[in-house]
Amino acid sequence: MIASLRRVLRLTQLCGGVGVFLLGVGLSLHFRMSDCCPNPHRKIWADAFVFFLLAFPGFLVALGSFLQTIKYKQWGLMLVLLGALGVIYFIATSLAFLYMYTEDNWGQVAGATDLLLVSMTLLLGLINAILKARSLKESELVDVPNKSLDRSGVRLFSVRKT
């Protein structure tokens, strides 16, 4: 039961991370295609910069979720945290204001969904890290046969794995 619940939590975190990345790509493409910034003399590097600004934090969330859920690397949570902070900063403050100002309904819904997904992914990442640390802590204690027991069979001390 617990193993299947952990598996579902990891899969949900991975799907959330990929969803955050795809929403970042979609928001950057929508920003490029929409009329919120009409300028016929836009440079290609400016569009690439906006794409990088909106998609890279989502990529960090997706990569961190992959590393934490599939490769079981605990430091993947740090990538999820950095990407989540980037998504919250760029999408919640900058892009959400722009879409509210221009009254773009799709942009508002996509921004809110992105914030909801990134908060869910961050929460699941923390839960997965806590569950992983708790399972590692429980597996550190091992029994040493006949060396840690007194004559009555009571354990005198526990030995940690090295």
C-alpha positions in Angstrom: 0.0 0.0 0.0 2.7 2.5 1.0 4.9 1.5 -1.9 2.1 2.0 -4.4 1.2 5.4 -2.8 4.9 6.5 -3.1 4.9 5.4 -6.8 1.8 7.4 -7.5 3.2 10.5 -5.7 6.5 10.2 -7.8 4.5 9.8 -11.0 2.3 12.8 -10.2 5.4 14.9 -9.4 7.0 13.9 -12.7 3.8 14.7 -14.7 3.5 18.1 -12.8 7.1 18.9 -13.7 6.6 18.2 -17.4 3.4 20.1 -17.3 5.1 23.2 -15.8 7.7 23.0 -18.6 5.1 22.6 -21.4 3.0 25.5 -20.0 6.1 27.7 -19.9 6.7 26.8 -23.6 3.1 27.5 -24.4 3.0 30.8 -22.5 6.2 32.0 -24.3 4.7 31.0 -27.7 1.4 32.7 -26.8 3.3 35.8 -25.8 5.1 35.7 -29.1 1.9 35.2 -31.2 -0.4 37.5 -29.3 -1.0 41.2 -29.9 0.1 42.2 -26.4 3.4 43.4 -27.8 3.0 44.4 -31.4 6.3 45.4 -32.9 7.2 44.6 -36.5 10.9 45.3 -35.9 11.4 42.7 -33.2 14.7 41.0 -33.2 15.0 37.2 -33.1 17.3 37.4 -30.0 14.5 39.2 -28.1 12.1 36.4 -28.9 14.7 33.8 -27.9 15.3 35.7 -24.6 11.6 35.7 -23.8 11.4 32.0 -24.7 14.4 31.2 -22.4 13.0 33.4 -19.6 9.6 31.6 -19.6 10.6 28.1 -20.5 13.9 27.6 -18.6 12.4 27.7 -15.0 9.9 25.1 -16.2 12.8 23.0 -17.6 14.5 23.1 -14.2 11.3 21.9 -12.5 10.9 19.1 -15.1 14.6 18.1 -14.8 14.6 18.2 -11.0 11.4 16.1 -10.9 12.9 13.6 -13.3 16.1 13.3 -11.2 14.2 13.0 -8.0 11.5 10.5 -9.1 13.2 8.4 -11.7 16.9 8.5 -10.7 16.3 8.9 -6.9 18.7 11.8 -6.6 17.7 13.9 -3.6 19.4 17.0 -4.9 16.9 17.1 -7.7 14.6 18.8 -5.2 17.0 21.8 -5.3 16.4 22.1 -9.0 12.7 21.9 -8.5 12.9 24.7 -5.9 15.0 26.9 -8.1 12.7 26.4 -11.1 9.6 27.0 -8.9 11.0 30.3 -7.7 11.7 31.3 -11.3 8.3 30.3 -12.4 6.7 32.2 -9.5 8.8 35.3 -10.1 8.5 35.5 -13.9 4.9 34.2 -14.4 3.2 35.4 -11.3 4.6 38.9 -11.2 5.4 39.9 -14.8 3.4 37.8 -17.2 0.2 37.6 -15.1 0.2 41.4 -14.8 0.6 41.7 -18.6 -2.2 39.3 -19.4 -4.5 41.0 -16.8 -3.7 44.4 -18.3 -4.4 43.3 -21.9 -7.4 41.2 -20.7 -6.1 38.0 -22.3 -8.2 35.2 -20.9 -6.1 32.3 -22.1 -3.0 33.9 -20.7 -4.6 34.4 -17.3 -5.9 30.9 -17.1 -2.6 29.4 -18.3 -0.6 31.5 -15.8 -2.9 30.5 -12.9 -2.6 26.8 -14.0 1.1 27.1 -14.2 1.3 28.5 -10.7 -1.0 25.8 -9.4 1.0 23.1 -11.1 4.4 24.4 -9.8 3.1 24.6 -6.3 1.7 21.0 -6.5 5.0 19.8 -7.9 7.0 21.5 -5.2 4.8 20.1 -2.5 5.1 16.6 -3.9 8.8 17.0 -4.2 9.0 17.9 -0.5 6.8 14.9 0.4 8.9 12.5 -1.7 12.1 13.8 -0.2 10.7 13.4 3.3 9.5 9.8 2.6 12.8 8.9 1.0 14.8 10.3 4.0 12.5 8.4 6.4 13.0 5.2 4.5 16.7 5.6 4.4 16.8 6.4 8.1 14.9 3.2 8.9 17.2 1.1 6.7 20.4 2.4 8.4 19.9 0.3 11.5 21.0 -3.3 11.1 21.4 -6.2 13.4 24.8 -7.5 14.2 24.4 -11.2 15.0 25.4 -12.3 18.5 27.7 -9.2 19.1 25.0 -6.7 20.2 22.9 -9.0 22.3 23.3 -9.9 25.9 22.5 -13.4 27.2 18.8 -12.7 27.4 18.6 -11.8 23.7 17.9 -8.0 24.3 19.7 -5.7 22.0 22.4 -3.6 23.8 23.2 -1.3 20.9 22.5 -0.8 17.3 25.1 -0.6 14.5 24.8 1.8 11.6 25.8 0.8 8.1 29.0 2.4 6.8 
